[in-house]
Amino acid sequence: MVEGARLESVYTATYRGFESLLLRQNLKALIKKIRAFFMERLLIGDLLDFLEVPKR
């Protein structure tokens, strides 16, 4: 019983779940798009503030 518990803890500690290269690549691409979206919004907001354009 003790040996079985040890084996379980050893194998579950290194197993991180199902990982697909395609899913990881898609996630990285999605994160880049989200980051670019918000950075663009921040830059546009700063530019409008600089030009003193009234916000809606």
FITIZA-323861 format. One line per 8 residues: their letters; for each residue y, x, z of N, C-alpha, C. Coordinates in pm, whole numbers, plus 50000, padded with zeros to 5 digits. Layout:
% FITIZA-323861
a) Y X Z Y X Z Y X Z  ...
END
This chain:
% FITIZA-323861
mvegarle) 49880 50082 50000 50000 50000 50000 50126 50086 50000  50128 50188 50081 50245 50275 50089 50264 50350 49958  50153 50399 49900 50163 50472 49773 50218 50381 49663  50177 50257 49659 50229 50163 49559 50377 50140 49574  50425 50132 49696 50568 50113 49721 50645 50235 49676  50589 50354 49699 50657 50476 49657 50666 50482 49505  50558 50450 49436 50560 50451 49290 50663 50352 49237  50669 50236 49299 50765 50136 49255 50908 50187 49271
svytatyr) 50938 50250 49383 51074 50298 49406 51109 50413 49312  51011 50497 49280 51036 50609 49190 51065 50559 49048  50986 50464 49000 51004 50417 48863 51124 50323 48848  51153 50243 48946 51266 50151 48933 51398 50223 48950  51401 50336 49016 51526 50409 49035 51578 50466 48903  51486 50505 48814 51529 50565 48688 51540 50464 48575  51482 50348 48591 51486 50247 48484 51615 50169 48494  51696 50171 48387 51825 50105 48389 51824 49976 48309
gfeslllr) 51710 49926 48274 51703 49803 48198 51694 49830 48049  51689 49723 47973 51679 49737 47828 51809 49791 47772  51801 49898 47699 51920 49956 47637 51892 49975 47490  51978 49918 47411 51965 49931 47267 52083 50011 47216  52056 50105 47128 52163 50185 47069 52262 50095 46997  52212 49996 46925 52300 49904 46853 52391 49827 46949  52334 49779 47060 52416 49706 47157 52521 49796 47220  52484 49920 47251 52582 50013 47309 52693 50044 47211
qnlkalik) 52659 50062 47083 52761 50090 46981 52852 49970 46964  52795 49850 46962 52876 49730 46948 52968 49713 47068  52919 49743 47187 53001 49733 47307 53116 49831 47302  53089 49953 47261 53196 50053 47249 53301 50009 47148  53258 49954 47035 53352 49908 46933 53435 49792 46987  53373 49701 47060 53445 49587 47117 53548 49634 47220  53512 49728 47303 53605 49782 47402 53724 49847 47334  53700 49920 47226 53810 49982 47152 53904 49877 47094
kiraffme) 53848 49769 47040 53931 49663 46983 54013 49593 47090  53952 49567 47205 54025 49501 47314 54137 49592 47363  54106 49719 47380 54207 49815 47425 54323 49822 47325  54292 49828 47196 54396 49834 47094 54481 49708 47094  54418 49592 47114 54490 49466 47118 54595 49466 47229  54553 49505 47350 54646 49503 47462 54751 49613 47452  54714 49728 47399 54813 49835 47381 54919 49792 47280  54876 49725 47174 54971 49675 47075 55067 49576 47139
rlligdll) 55015 49487 47223 55101 49388 47289 55201 49457 47382  55156 49559 47453 55245 49632 47542 55354 49703 47464  55317 49767 47353 55415 49839 47273 55516 49744 47210  55470 49629 47163 55562 49531 47105 55657 49479 47212  55605 49453 47331 55690 49408 47441 55794 49511 47478  55755 49639 47484 55851 49746 47514 55955 49759 47403  55913 49744 47279 56006 49753 47167 56106 49639 47171  56058 49518 47202 56149 49402 47212 56247 49421 47326
dflevpkr) 56202 49478 47437 56293 49506 47549 56397 49610 47507  56353 49712 47436 56444 49817 47391 56549 49762 47297  56507 49673 47207 56600 49615 47110 56675 49495 47168  56643 49462 47292 56707 49350 47363 56690 49218 47286  56572 49198 47233 56539 49074 47164 56495 48973 47270  56554 48852 47270 56512 48754 47370 56366 48713 47352  56297 48701 47465 56157 48660 47461 56149 48509 47461  56044 48457 47404 56027 48311 47397 55979 48254 47525
END
